[in-house]
Amino acid sequence: MENIVIGIEGLVGAGKTSICRELIKKMPNTILLNGGNLYRAIVYSMIQNGNKLEELEKQGKKLDIKEMMDLFKIQIKIENNETIIYINNKRVDEDEIQSKENSMAVSTVGGSADNKNLFKFARNLIDNLKQRSNVIVSGRSVMKIYPDCDYHFFIVADLEERVKRKCSQYNNKETEEEIKANIIRRDELQKKAGFYEYSSITREIDVTDCKTVLESTKKVLNHINYVETATVGV
């Protein structure tokens, strides 16, 4: 059977990354390409090296994100069926690049920067990975990066549920009001950048009522022919 590519996007805080990680447990011979973490690492590196967010936003399309990736020696390696990001040969601390501040910066920069060369790099990477594995691509603009996805899912949940999940992710270090305001602002930036657009093959998956990641994952698995006969644990 030919390997497949599954694109997964979603609203801020809906739980798409957790679903992706559960999927690679359920689907044999599958790799997760976490494009969101790659972009976060690039923006994180730029800010850590003295670039101000407002200056980066002003640069707009003059800011070549792939060029920044190369400048800061950011690499992708595969460990335990998942792509892991390294900066200057040091493994990235995911909690750091997933911080509220860096997440907001990514939402701000992502819609204005020149992503063309980064998308081309990602497309070639997906083609190479697909030669030996199924590939789950998590991030933004997945269908622009790889129009030949076999499946494309957009994960949604209502605002209150997303706030609850983000509170848990941040270990209640932020108030619900702060997290809600952050999510609303990031939603606005993502929509403005065109990241919440659906394609002709996009299937929306609402996970608001799902109590566990496994429940959410099953909703996605139900639409993937490749795993229709696979055993899904409970």
C-alpha positions in Angstrom: 0.0 0.0 0.0 1.3 3.4 -0.9 2.2 5.7 2.0 -0.1 8.6 2.7 0.1 12.2 3.9 -2.3 13.6 6.5 -2.5 17.3 7.2 -3.8 18.4 10.5 -4.5 22.0 11.4 -6.8 23.5 14.0 -7.9 26.4 16.2 -5.5 27.6 18.9 -5.8 25.3 21.9 -8.0 22.7 20.2 -5.5 19.9 20.8 -4.2 19.1 17.4 -0.6 18.3 18.5 -1.9 15.8 21.1 -4.1 14.2 18.5 -1.1 13.9 16.1 1.0 12.2 18.7 -1.8 9.8 19.4 -2.2 9.1 15.7 1.4 8.0 15.3 0.8 5.4 18.0 -2.2 4.0 16.2 -0.9 4.1 12.7 2.0 1.7 11.8 5.0 3.2 10.1 4.0 6.8 10.5 6.1 9.9 11.2 4.9 13.2 12.7 6.3 16.4 11.0 5.5 19.1 13.5 5.8 22.2 11.3 4.5 24.4 14.0 7.5 23.6 16.2 9.9 24.4 13.4 8.3 27.8 12.8 8.3 28.4 16.6 12.0 27.6 16.8 12.8 30.0 14.0 10.9 32.9 15.5 12.3 32.1 18.9 15.8 32.2 17.6 15.3 35.6 15.9 13.9 37.1 19.1 16.6 35.6 21.3 19.2 37.1 19.0 17.9 40.6 19.6 15.2 41.1 17.0 12.2 43.0 18.3 8.8 41.6 17.4 7.5 44.9 16.0 10.6 45.2 13.8 10.1 41.7 12.5 6.5 42.4 11.6 7.5 45.6 9.8 9.9 43.7 7.6 7.0 41.9 6.2 7.7 40.0 3.0 11.3 41.0 3.1 11.8 38.5 5.9 12.7 35.2 4.4 11.9 32.6 7.1 14.0 29.8 5.4 17.0 32.2 5.4 16.5 32.7 9.1 16.3 29.0 9.6 19.7 28.5 8.0 21.2 31.6 9.7 20.5 30.1 13.2 21.5 26.6 12.2 18.1 25.1 12.8 17.8 21.4 11.9 15.1 18.7 11.9 15.9 15.2 13.1 13.6 12.2 13.6 13.4 10.6 17.0 10.7 8.1 18.1 8.7 8.7 14.9 8.5 12.4 15.5 10.5 15.3 14.1 12.6 17.0 16.8 14.1 20.5 16.4 17.7 21.4 17.0 19.2 24.9 17.2 23.0 25.0 16.7 23.2 21.2 17.5 21.2 21.6 20.7 17.8 20.0 21.1 15.1 22.6 21.6 13.2 22.7 24.8 9.6 22.4 23.6 8.1 24.2 26.6 10.2 27.2 25.8 9.1 27.6 22.2 5.5 26.8 23.2 5.4 29.7 25.7 2.6 32.2 25.4 5.0 35.0 24.3 6.6 32.9 21.6 3.2 31.6 20.4 1.9 35.2 20.0 5.1 36.1 18.1 4.7 33.2 15.7 1.0 34.3 15.0 2.2 37.8 14.4 5.2 37.0 12.2 3.7 34.1 10.3 1.2 36.1 8.4 3.5 38.8 7.2 6.9 37.0 6.5 8.0 35.4 3.2 7.4 31.7 3.7 7.9 30.6 0.1 11.3 29.0 0.5 10.4 27.4 3.9 7.3 25.9 2.3 9.5 24.5 -0.6 11.9 23.0 2.0 9.0 21.4 3.8 7.4 20.1 0.6 10.7 18.3 -0.3 11.1 17.0 3.2 7.5 15.5 3.1 8.3 13.9 -0.3 11.4 12.3 1.2 9.7 11.1 4.3 6.8 9.7 2.3 9.1 7.3 0.4 9.4 5.2 3.6 6.6 6.2 5.9 3.2 7.7 6.2 3.5 11.4 7.2 1.3 13.4 9.5 1.9 17.1 8.9 0.9 19.5 11.8 1.1 23.2 11.4 -0.4 26.1 9.4 -1.1 26.4 5.7 -0.6 22.7 5.2 -2.5 22.5 1.9 -0.4 25.4 0.5 2.7 23.5 1.6 1.6 20.1 0.3 -1.5 20.3 -2.0 -1.3 16.5 -2.6 -2.3 15.6 1.0 -4.5 12.5 1.0 -6.4 13.8 4.0 -6.8 17.2 5.6 -8.4 17.8 9.0 -9.2 21.0 10.9 -9.6 20.5 14.6 -12.1 22.8 16.4 -13.5 23.2 19.9 -15.5 26.0 21.5 -13.6 28.8 23.1 -14.3 27.8 26.8 -13.0 24.3 26.2 -9.9 25.7 24.5 -9.2 28.0 27.4 -9.5 25.1 29.8 -7.0 23.0 27.8 -4.5 25.9 27.6 -4.8 26.5 31.4 -3.9 22.9 31.8 -1.0 23.2 29.4 0.4 26.2 31.2 -0.2 24.5 34.6 -2.5 27.4 35.7 0.4 29.8 35.7 -1.8 32.3 33.8 -5.4 33.3 34.7 -8.3 32.1 32.6 -8.9 35.7 31.6 -5.4 36.2 30.4 -5.4 32.9 28.4 -8.8 33.7 26.9 -7.6 37.1 25.7 -4.5 35.5 24.3 -6.5 32.9 22.4 -8.9 35.4 21.0 -6.0 37.6 19.8 -4.2 34.7 18.2 -7.4 33.6 16.5 -7.7 37.1 15.0 -4.1 37.0 13.8 -4.4 33.5 12.3 -7.6 34.4 10.5 -6.1 37.7 9.1 -3.1 35.7 7.8 -5.4 33.2 6.1 -4.4 30.3 8.2 -8.0 29.2 9.0 -9.1 28.6 5.4 -10.5 25.3 4.3 -9.7 23.4 1.1 -12.0 21.2 -0.9 -10.9 18.1 1.0 -10.8 19.6 4.5 -12.9 17.8 7.0 -13.7 19.7 10.2 -13.5 17.7 13.4 -15.2 19.1 16.5 -13.6 17.8 19.7 -15.4 20.0 22.2 -17.2 17.2 23.9 -14.2 14.8 23.9 -13.0 14.0 27.4 -9.7 12.4 26.4 -7.1 12.7 23.6 -8.0 9.2 22.5 -11.6 10.2 22.0 -10.5 13.1 19.8 -8.2 10.9 17.9 -10.9 8.3 17.2 -12.9 11.0 15.5 -10.1 11.6 13.1 -9.3 7.9 12.6 -13.0 7.3 11.6 -12.3 9.2 8.4 -9.0 7.6 7.4 -9.5 4.6 5.1 -6.0 3.4 5.7 -6.7 2.5 9.3 -10.3 1.5 9.0 -9.4 -2.1 9.9 -6.8 -1.2 12.5 -7.4 -1.9 16.2 -7.9 1.2 18.2 -7.4 0.7 22.0 -9.6 2.1 24.6 
